[in-house]
Amino acid sequence: MRNSEEMSGRFLELVQRLLREHPRLVFPDERVATIKQQMHDLKKSSRANPEDRIFLFRILAILRHNEEPPTMGDLSARLDIPLSSVTRLVDGLVRAKLAERSNDPNDRRVVRLRMTSRGELFTEASISFLRHRIQQLLGHFTVEEQAQLLRLMTKLIDSTRVEQS
């Protein structure tokens, strides 16, 4: 069987997948001081309601995983929300200094969004905390139970995709 670190990595992938596919089900734990402070800054910088906050994390995830910084239109399409909502959410990320707008070098009319170093630190701290928390929770399960939970979570998430088809 897999060791706890490998298993927690797989669970982290599943939780991130769950966040992407069902963002309203999972919110980050705000007990870590750096995350809590940056969440506070983010809340102050925008008028985002709790449902919007998950989109803020999804935008940061998109920025983290894209090679080329996306445009507002790209984000709107990826998140399946109106451009005006993306602009409002991005305004909050910019005010919190987690992201910055920049002109496209090939076309100055195009505005792209980049994660700042503060945004990278925030994202890394969030992922690190989530990984640590998953390891703590998995400590209450045997290796066999962890494997069973992994299979069942995968089946649950896969079944939601089938329902949406």
ZALUMVEX-238320 format. One record per residue: x, y, z of N, C-alpha, C in turn; residue in three letters. Coordinates in pm, whole numbers, always signed. Example, Ala and Ser with C-alpha at 12.3 -4.5 7.8 and 13.67 -1.06 7.14 Angstrom:
! ZALUMVEX-238320
+--------+--------+--------+--------+--------+--------+--------+--------+--------+-----+
|   n_xx |   n_yy |   n_zz |  ca_xx |  ca_yy |  ca_zz |   c_xx |   c_yy |   c_zz |  aa |
+--------+--------+--------+--------+--------+--------+--------+--------+--------+-----+
|  +1319 |   -569 |   +780 |  +1230 |   -450 |   +780 |  +1320 |   -330 |   +780 | ALA |
|  +1285 |   -225 |   +708 |  +1367 |   -106 |   +714 |  +1290 |     +3 |   +787 | SER |
+--------+--------+--------+--------+--------+--------+--------+--------+--------+-----+
***
This chain:
! ZALUMVEX-238320
+--------+--------+--------+--------+--------+--------+--------+--------+--------+-----+
|   n_xx |   n_yy |   n_zz |  ca_xx |  ca_yy |  ca_zz |   c_xx |   c_yy |   c_zz |  aa |
+--------+--------+--------+--------+--------+--------+--------+--------+--------+-----+
|    +83 |   -121 |     +0 |     +0 |     +0 |     +0 |    +87 |   +126 |     +0 | MET |
|    +25 |   +236 |    -26 |    +96 |   +363 |    -32 |   +122 |   +415 |   +109 | ARG |
|   +227 |   +495 |   +122 |   +251 |   +555 |   +252 |   +161 |   +677 |   +268 | ASN |
|   +158 |   +731 |   +388 |    +67 |   +841 |   +420 |    +94 |   +965 |   +335 | SER |
|   +221 |   +995 |   +306 |   +253 |  +1114 |   +227 |   +201 |  +1100 |    +84 | GLU |
|   +220 |   +983 |    +24 |   +167 |   +960 |   -111 |    +15 |   +970 |   -112 | GLU |
|    -46 |   +909 |    -11 |   -191 |   +909 |     -2 |   -244 |  +1051 |    +18 | MET |
|   -176 |  +1130 |   +101 |   -223 |  +1267 |   +123 |   -210 |  +1350 |     -4 | SER |
|   -107 |  +1322 |    -85 |    -93 |  +1390 |   -213 |   -209 |  +1359 |   -306 | GLY |
|   -251 |  +1234 |   -308 |   -366 |  +1195 |   -390 |   -494 |  +1260 |   -338 | ARG |
|   -509 |  +1265 |   -205 |   -627 |  +1331 |   -148 |   -626 |  +1480 |   -181 | PHE |
|   -509 |  +1541 |   -175 |   -500 |  +1683 |   -210 |   -546 |  +1706 |   -353 | LEU |
|   -502 |  +1620 |   -443 |   -546 |  +1631 |   -583 |   -697 |  +1618 |   -593 | GLU |
|   -754 |  +1526 |   -517 |   -900 |  +1509 |   -520 |   -973 |  +1629 |   -462 | LEU |
|   -921 |  +1683 |   -352 |   -985 |  +1800 |   -292 |   -977 |  +1919 |   -388 | VAL |
|   -862 |  +1937 |   -453 |   -850 |  +2045 |   -551 |   -947 |  +2023 |   -666 | GLN |
|   -961 |  +1899 |   -708 |  -1058 |  +1867 |   -814 |  -1200 |  +1897 |   -767 | ARG |
|  -1230 |  +1861 |   -643 |  -1361 |  +1890 |   -587 |  -1387 |  +2040 |   -583 | LEU |
|  -1285 |  +2117 |   -546 |  -1299 |  +2264 |   -546 |  -1327 |  +2318 |   -685 | LEU |
|  -1256 |  +2264 |   -785 |  -1278 |  +2311 |   -922 |  -1417 |  +2277 |   -971 | ARG |
|  -1463 |  +2154 |   -940 |  -1588 |  +2108 |   -995 |  -1710 |  +2147 |   -910 | GLU |
|  -1689 |  +2165 |   -780 |  -1798 |  +2199 |   -689 |  -1748 |  +2300 |   -586 | HIS |
|  -1724 |  +2421 |   -628 |  -1657 |  +2519 |   -542 |  -1732 |  +2554 |   -415 | PRO |
|  -1861 |  +2540 |   -412 |  -1936 |  +2581 |   -292 |  -1930 |  +2479 |   -179 | ARG |
|  -1874 |  +2361 |   -206 |  -1870 |  +2258 |   -103 |  -1755 |  +2275 |     -4 | LEU |
|  -1648 |  +2340 |    -46 |  -1527 |  +2344 |    +36 |  -1473 |  +2486 |    +46 | VAL |
|  -1447 |  +2530 |   +166 |  -1384 |  +2659 |   +189 |  -1258 |  +2638 |   +271 | PHE |
|  -1158 |  +2722 |   +255 |  -1033 |  +2701 |   +329 |  -1050 |  +2729 |   +478 | PRO |
|   -975 |  +2659 |   +555 |   -971 |  +2681 |   +699 |   -885 |  +2803 |   +725 | ASP |
|   -933 |  +2895 |   +805 |   -863 |  +3022 |   +824 |   -782 |  +3027 |   +954 | GLU |
|   -741 |  +2912 |  +1004 |   -669 |  +2913 |  +1132 |   -522 |  +2949 |  +1120 | ARG |
|   -464 |  +2933 |  +1005 |   -322 |  +2967 |   +990 |   -310 |  +3118 |   +984 | VAL |
|   -220 |  +3172 |  +1063 |   -209 |  +3318 |  +1078 |   -187 |  +3391 |   +946 | ALA |
|    -96 |  +3342 |   +863 |    -69 |  +3414 |   +738 |   -188 |  +3407 |   +644 | THR |
|   -252 |  +3293 |   +637 |   -369 |  +3280 |   +552 |   -481 |  +3368 |   +606 | ILE |
|   -498 |  +3367 |   +736 |   -605 |  +3446 |   +796 |   -584 |  +3596 |   +769 | LYS |
|   -460 |  +3642 |   +783 |   -433 |  +3784 |   +759 |   -458 |  +3819 |   +613 | GLN |
|   -412 |  +3736 |   +524 |   -433 |  +3765 |   +382 |   -579 |  +3752 |   +343 | GLN |
|   -650 |  +3660 |   +405 |   -795 |  +3651 |   +381 |   -862 |  +3779 |   +430 | MET |
|   -818 |  +3827 |   +545 |   -874 |  +3952 |   +599 |   -848 |  +4068 |   +503 | HIS |
|   -726 |  +4075 |   +450 |   -693 |  +4179 |   +353 |   -779 |  +4166 |   +228 | ASP |
|   -799 |  +4042 |   +185 |   -879 |  +4018 |    +66 |  -1025 |  +4058 |    +91 | LEU |
|  -1076 |  +4024 |   +207 |  -1214 |  +4062 |   +240 |  -1229 |  +4213 |   +245 | LYS |
|  -1130 |  +4280 |   +305 |  -1134 |  +4427 |   +313 |  -1127 |  +4491 |   +175 | LYS |
|  -1055 |  +4427 |    +86 |  -1029 |  +4488 |    -44 |  -1144 |  +4470 |   -142 | SER |
|  -1240 |  +4386 |   -107 |  -1351 |  +4363 |   -199 |  -1481 |  +4352 |   -121 | SER |
|  -1588 |  +4361 |   -196 |  -1720 |  +4345 |   -135 |  -1768 |  +4202 |   -157 | ARG |
|  -1676 |  +4110 |   -168 |  -1711 |  +3972 |   -201 |  -1792 |  +3906 |    -90 | ALA |
|  -1896 |  +3837 |   -130 |  -1972 |  +3758 |    -35 |  -1908 |  +3620 |    -26 | ASN |
|  -1952 |  +3537 |    +69 |  -1887 |  +3406 |    +85 |  -1887 |  +3322 |    -43 | PRO |
|  -1991 |  +3329 |   -123 |  -1993 |  +3252 |   -247 |  -1888 |  +3302 |   -345 | GLU |
|  -1863 |  +3433 |   -345 |  -1762 |  +3489 |   -435 |  -1622 |  +3448 |   -395 | ASP |
|  -1600 |  +3425 |   -268 |  -1464 |  +3397 |   -221 |  -1405 |  +3274 |   -287 | ARG |
|  -1488 |  +3174 |   -312 |  -1434 |  +3054 |   -377 |  -1386 |  +3087 |   -517 | ILE |
|  -1453 |  +3183 |   -584 |  -1406 |  +3224 |   -716 |  -1271 |  +3294 |   -707 | PHE |
|  -1247 |  +3365 |   -597 |  -1116 |  +3428 |   -578 |  -1007 |  +3322 |   -574 | LEU |
|  -1032 |  +3213 |   -503 |   -935 |  +3104 |   -496 |   -922 |  +3034 |   -631 | PHE |
|  -1032 |  +3022 |   -701 |  -1026 |  +2959 |   -833 |   -945 |  +3045 |   -929 | ARG |
|   -959 |  +3177 |   -921 |   -879 |  +3265 |  -1007 |   -731 |  +3246 |   -975 | ILE |
|   -697 |  +3243 |   -847 |   -557 |  +3223 |   -809 |   -507 |  +3087 |   -860 | LEU |
|   -591 |  +2985 |   -854 |   -551 |  +2853 |   -904 |   -526 |  +2858 |  -1055 | ALA |
|   -611 |  +2930 |  -1127 |   -592 |  +2944 |  -1271 |   -460 |  +3016 |  -1300 | ILE |
|   -435 |  +3123 |  -1225 |   -310 |  +3198 |  -1244 |   -190 |  +3109 |  -1215 | LEU |
|   -201 |  +3027 |  -1116 |    -91 |  +2940 |  -1074 |    -60 |  +2834 |  -1180 | ARG |
|   -162 |  +2785 |  -1248 |   -143 |  +2673 |  -1339 |   -131 |  +2712 |  -1486 | HIS |
|   -159 |  +2835 |  -1521 |   -147 |  +2878 |  -1660 |     -7 |  +2925 |  -1692 | ASN |
|    +43 |  +2884 |  -1807 |   +174 |  +2934 |  -1851 |   +165 |  +3080 |  -1890 | GLU |
|    +61 |  +3114 |  -1967 |    +41 |  +3252 |  -2010 |    -66 |  +3315 |  -1923 | GLU |
|    -40 |  +3435 |  -1871 |   -142 |  +3501 |  -1789 |   -272 |  +3520 |  -1868 | PRO |
|   -385 |  +3486 |  -1808 |   -512 |  +3495 |  -1879 |   -565 |  +3638 |  -1888 | PRO |
|   -655 |  +3658 |  -1983 |   -727 |  +3785 |  -1994 |   -852 |  +3774 |  -1909 | THR |
|   -922 |  +3885 |  -1891 |  -1047 |  +3882 |  -1816 |  -1149 |  +3792 |  -1888 | MET |
|  -1148 |  +3798 |  -2021 |  -1237 |  +3712 |  -2099 |  -1206 |  +3565 |  -2080 | GLY |
|  -1077 |  +3532 |  -2074 |  -1036 |  +3393 |  -2047 |  -1090 |  +3347 |  -1913 | ASP |
|  -1074 |  +3432 |  -1811 |  -1122 |  +3396 |  -1677 |  -1273 |  +3381 |  -1674 | LEU |
|  -1343 |  +3471 |  -1741 |  -1489 |  +3465 |  -1747 |  -1534 |  +3332 |  -1806 | SER |
|  -1469 |  +3291 |  -1914 |  -1505 |  +3165 |  -1979 |  -1471 |  +3045 |  -1891 | ALA |
|  -1353 |  +3046 |  -1830 |  -1311 |  +2933 |  -1746 |  -1399 |  +2917 |  -1622 | ARG |
|  -1441 |  +3031 |  -1564 |  -1520 |  +3027 |  -1443 |  -1671 |  +3018 |  -1471 | LEU |
|  -1707 |  +3043 |  -1596 |  -1847 |  +3042 |  -1638 |  -1929 |  +3144 |  -1558 | ASP |
|  -1871 |  +3264 |  -1544 |  -1941 |  +3375 |  -1480 |  -1926 |  +3499 |  -1568 | ILE |
|  -2013 |  +3597 |  -1551 |  -2006 |  +3716 |  -1637 |  -1874 |  +3793 |  -1622 | PRO |
|  -1837 |  +3859 |  -1730 |  -1715 |  +3939 |  -1732 |  -1717 |  +4046 |  -1622 | LEU |
|  -1832 |  +4105 |  -1599 |  -1842 |  +4208 |  -1494 |  -1810 |  +4150 |  -1356 | SER |
|  -1850 |  +4025 |  -1333 |  -1820 |  +3960 |  -1204 |  -1671 |  +3932 |  -1192 | SER |
|  -1610 |  +3887 |  -1302 |  -1466 |  +3861 |  -1301 |  -1391 |  +3989 |  -1272 | VAL |
|  -1431 |  +4099 |  -1337 |  -1365 |  +4227 |  -1316 |  -1374 |  +4269 |  -1170 | THR |
|  -1491 |  +4252 |  -1109 |  -1510 |  +4288 |   -968 |  -1422 |  +4202 |   -878 | ARG |
|  -1418 |  +4072 |   -905 |  -1336 |  +3982 |   -824 |  -1188 |  +4013 |   -839 | LEU |
|  -1146 |  +4037 |   -962 |  -1005 |  +4070 |   -988 |   -968 |  +4201 |   -919 | VAL |
|  -1059 |  +4297 |   -918 |  -1033 |  +4423 |   -847 |   -996 |  +4394 |   -701 | ASP |
|  -1067 |  +4300 |   -638 |  -1036 |  +4264 |   -500 |   -900 |  +4199 |   -486 | GLY |
|   -866 |  +4111 |   -579 |   -733 |  +4047 |   -576 |   -622 |  +4150 |   -595 | LEU |
|   -647 |  +4247 |   -682 |   -546 |  +4350 |   -706 |   -532 |  +4439 |   -582 | VAL |
|   -644 |  +4478 |   -522 |   -637 |  +4561 |   -400 |   -566 |  +4487 |   -286 | ARG |
|   -583 |  +4355 |   -279 |   -516 |  +4275 |   -176 |   -371 |  +4244 |   -212 | ALA |
|   -328 |  +4291 |   -330 |   -191 |  +4271 |   -378 |   -157 |  +4124 |   -401 | LYS |
|   -259 |  +4043 |   -434 |   -237 |  +3903 |   -466 |   -222 |  +3882 |   -616 | LEU |
|   -268 |  +3979 |   -695 |   -258 |  +3973 |   -840 |   -239 |  +4114 |   -894 | ALA |
|   -193 |  +4120 |  -1019 |   -175 |  +4251 |  -1083 |   -213 |  +4241 |  -1230 | GLU |
|   -265 |  +4349 |  -1280 |   -297 |  +4357 |  -1423 |   -172 |  +4401 |  -1498 | ARG |
|   -157 |  +4349 |  -1619 |    -44 |  +4392 |  -1702 |    -88 |  +4392 |  -1848 | SER |
|    -26 |  +4480 |  -1926 |    -56 |  +4485 |  -2069 |    +12 |  +4369 |  -2140 | ASN |
|    -57 |  +4317 |  -2241 |     +0 |  +4213 |  -2325 |   +114 |  +4275 |  -2406 | ASP |
|   +232 |  +4214 |  -2409 |   +344 |  +4273 |  -2483 |   +319 |  +4283 |  -2633 | PRO |
|   +230 |  +4198 |  -2686 |   +202 |  +4198 |  -2829 |    +84 |  +4287 |  -2868 | ASN |
|     +1 |  +4323 |  -2771 |   -116 |  +4405 |  -2799 |   -153 |  +4481 |  -2673 | ASP |
|   -121 |  +4607 |  -2668 |   -143 |  +4687 |  -2547 |   -290 |  +4702 |  -2510 | ARG |
|   -380 |  +4672 |  -2603 |   -523 |  +4679 |  -2571 |   -567 |  +4563 |  -2483 | ARG |
|   -489 |  +4456 |  -2482 |   -523 |  +4336 |  -2406 |   -461 |  +4345 |  -2267 | VAL |
|   -545 |  +4323 |  -2166 |   -499 |  +4324 |  -2028 |   -497 |  +4181 |  -1976 | VAL |
|   -387 |  +4144 |  -1916 |   -371 |  +4009 |  -1860 |   -355 |  +4020 |  -1709 | ARG |
|   -383 |  +3911 |  -1643 |   -373 |  +3908 |  -1497 |   -260 |  +3815 |  -1457 | LEU |
|   -172 |  +3865 |  -1371 |    -59 |  +3788 |  -1320 |    -67 |  +3780 |  -1167 | ARG |
|    -20 |  +3669 |  -1115 |    -13 |  +3656 |   -970 |   +112 |  +3729 |   -922 | MET |
|   +100 |  +3800 |   -811 |   +215 |  +3867 |   -751 |   +292 |  +3768 |   -664 | THR |
|   +408 |  +3808 |   -618 |   +483 |  +3720 |   -527 |   +404 |  +3698 |   -398 | SER |
|   +332 |  +3799 |   -354 |   +246 |  +3783 |   -235 |   +136 |  +3681 |   -264 | ARG |
|    +81 |  +3685 |   -384 |    -21 |  +3587 |   -423 |    +35 |  +3447 |   -427 | GLY |
|   +158 |  +3434 |   -477 |   +223 |  +3302 |   -480 |   +245 |  +3249 |   -338 | GLU |
|   +291 |  +3336 |   -249 |   +312 |  +3294 |   -109 |   +180 |  +3254 |    -44 | LEU |
|    +75 |  +3331 |    -69 |    -57 |  +3302 |    -15 |   -107 |  +3167 |    -66 | PHE |
|    -94 |  +3144 |   -195 |   -139 |  +3019 |   -255 |    -61 |  +2902 |   -200 | THR |
|    +72 |  +2917 |   -192 |   +156 |  +2809 |   -139 |   +122 |  +2780 |     +7 | GLU |
|   +102 |  +2884 |    +86 |    +67 |  +2865 |   +228 |    -68 |  +2794 |   +241 | ALA |
|   -162 |  +2829 |   +157 |   -294 |  +2765 |   +159 |   -284 |  +2618 |   +125 | SER |
|   -210 |  +2586 |    +20 |   -194 |  +2447 |    -22 |   -118 |  +2367 |    +83 | ILE |
|    -15 |  +2428 |   +138 |    +63 |  +2361 |   +243 |    -24 |  +2331 |   +364 | SER |
|   -104 |  +2428 |   +403 |   -193 |  +2407 |   +517 |   -293 |  +2296 |   +486 | PHE |
|   -352 |  +2299 |   +367 |   -450 |  +2199 |   +329 |   -387 |  +2060 |   +328 | LEU |
|   -267 |  +2049 |   +274 |   -197 |  +1919 |   +273 |   -172 |  +1871 |   +417 | ARG |
|   -126 |  +1961 |   +502 |   -100 |  +1924 |   +642 |   -229 |  +1881 |   +712 | HIS |
|   -336 |  +1953 |   +687 |   -465 |  +1921 |   +749 |   -515 |  +1785 |   +701 | ARG |
|   -499 |  +1756 |   +573 |   -541 |  +1626 |   +520 |   -460 |  +1515 |   +586 | ILE |
|   -328 |  +1536 |   +602 |   -245 |  +1436 |   +669 |   -293 |  +1413 |   +812 | GLN |
|   -328 |  +1521 |   +882 |   -380 |  +1506 |  +1018 |   -507 |  +1422 |  +1019 | GLN |
|   -598 |  +1454 |   +929 |   -725 |  +1382 |   +924 |   -706 |  +1237 |   +885 | LEU |
|   -614 |  +1211 |   +791 |   -590 |  +1073 |   +750 |   -526 |   +991 |   +860 | LEU |
|   -464 |  +1057 |   +957 |   -404 |   +987 |  +1070 |   -505 |   +910 |  +1153 | GLY |
|   -633 |   +942 |  +1137 |   -739 |   +873 |  +1211 |   -786 |   +747 |  +1139 | HIS |
|   -729 |   +719 |  +1022 |   -770 |   +605 |   +942 |   -653 |   +507 |   +925 | PHE |
|   -686 |   +380 |   +912 |   -583 |   +282 |   +877 |   -548 |   +302 |   +730 | THR |
|   -439 |   +239 |   +687 |   -398 |   +248 |   +548 |   -509 |   +192 |   +458 | VAL |
|   -571 |    +84 |   +500 |   -679 |    +24 |   +421 |   -798 |   +121 |   +414 | GLU |
|   -830 |   +186 |   +524 |   -941 |   +282 |   +524 |   -909 |   +403 |   +436 | GLU |
|   -783 |   +446 |   +438 |   -742 |   +557 |   +352 |   -762 |   +521 |   +205 | GLN |
|   -720 |   +400 |   +169 |   -734 |   +355 |    +30 |   -882 |   +346 |     -8 | ALA |
|   -963 |   +295 |    +83 |  -1107 |   +285 |    +57 |  -1168 |   +424 |    +43 | GLN |
|  -1130 |   +516 |   +130 |  -1181 |   +653 |   +123 |  -1141 |   +719 |     -9 | LEU |
|  -1019 |   +697 |    -51 |   -972 |   +752 |   -178 |  -1055 |   +698 |   -294 | LEU |
|  -1079 |   +567 |   -294 |  -1162 |   +509 |   -401 |  -1304 |   +567 |   -398 | ARG |
|  -1360 |   +579 |   -279 |  -1498 |   +628 |   -267 |  -1510 |   +776 |   -304 | LEU |
|  -1410 |   +857 |   -265 |  -1413 |   +999 |   -303 |  -1401 |  +1013 |   -454 | MET |
|  -1314 |   +933 |   -514 |  -1299 |   +935 |   -659 |  -1430 |   +898 |   -726 | THR |
|  -1495 |   +794 |   -675 |  -1623 |   +750 |   -731 |  -1729 |   +859 |   -715 | LYS |
|  -1731 |   +926 |   -599 |  -1827 |  +1032 |   -574 |  -1809 |  +1147 |   -672 | LEU |
|  -1687 |  +1192 |   -687 |  -1659 |  +1304 |   -777 |  -1686 |  +1265 |   -921 | ILE |
|  -1646 |  +1143 |   -960 |  -1673 |  +1097 |  -1096 |  -1824 |  +1088 |  -1122 | ASP |
|  -1901 |  +1047 |  -1021 |  -2045 |  +1033 |  -1041 |  -2112 |  +1168 |  -1062 | SER |
|  -2058 |  +1275 |  -1003 |  -2117 |  +1407 |  -1024 |  -2094 |  +1452 |  -1167 | THR |
|  -1983 |  +1413 |  -1227 |  -1955 |  +1448 |  -1366 |  -2054 |  +1376 |  -1458 | ARG |
|  -2084 |  +1250 |  -1428 |  -2180 |  +1173 |  -1509 |  -2318 |  +1238 |  -1499 | VAL |
|  -2357 |  +1281 |  -1381 |  -2489 |  +1346 |  -1363 |  -2500 |  +1475 |  -1443 | GLU |
|  -2389 |  +1547 |  -1457 |  -2392 |  +1675 |  -1526 |  -2394 |  +1658 |  -1678 | GLN |
|  -2364 |  +1538 |  -1727 |  -2358 |  +1514 |  -1873 |  -2496 |  +1502 |  -1931 | SER |
+--------+--------+--------+--------+--------+--------+--------+--------+--------+-----+
***
